[in-house]
Amino acid sequence: MEVKSLNRNIIQRLFGTSETKLPKDKSCWSYKDGKVIIDLTKVPELSKHYGAIRLEGKDMPNRLLVIRGNDEFFYAFKNHCTHRQRRLDPVPGTDTVQCCSVGKSTFDFGGLKLSGAAQADIKTYAVTKKDNILTVLVN
């Protein structure tokens, strides 16, 4: 399998600049009792294949990356590369995520390391969808 790299310049990689943004509507999600609840009607970023958002704060223990796959499933990751703890971004048109730093560590949607400087796989979380509500179990 050929691993594709995100198109980033050296400054973006040195500073670990993530392309994935926080959701425009901050009221689209909440965190309580180890669960992240996302209202898809408020998140147009996840309406298309390979659309993604990052979630941070609200007393959540870890940063989260949520992606809509080409297969219509949603995937959630601890947004923390195992190499330099930088954020991750989806690689457009592939079922992979990549660290935004110079190491270019790349992982599949199952969290398995495919390439790069990372020493371990990344953490994935179970996601369920009922109607327009996503629930991510982050325990």
KAUR-V711692 format. One record per backbone hydrogen bond with DSSP energy under -1.0 kcal/mol. CO is the residue of the C=O (numbers start at 0). NH is the residue of the N-H. Records with the same first field share a line. If there is no record, write none. Layout:
CO: NH  NH
//
This chain:
5: 7
8: 12
9: 13
10: 14
11: 16
20: 53
24: 27
27: 38
29: 36
31: 34
33: 137
34: 31
35: 135
36: 29
37: 133
38: 41
39: 42
42: 45
43: 46
47: 50
50: 67
52: 65
54: 63
56: 59
62: 78
63: 54
64: 76
65: 52
66: 74
67: 49
68: 71
72: 68
74: 66
75: 124
76: 64
77: 79
80: 84
85: 80
86: 99
88: 97
90: 93
94: 108
95: 90
96: 106
97: 88
100: 103
104: 98
105: 113  114
106: 96
107: 110
110: 121
111: 107
114: 105
122: 77
125: 136
127: 134
129: 132
131: 39
132: 129
133: 37
134: 127
135: 35
//
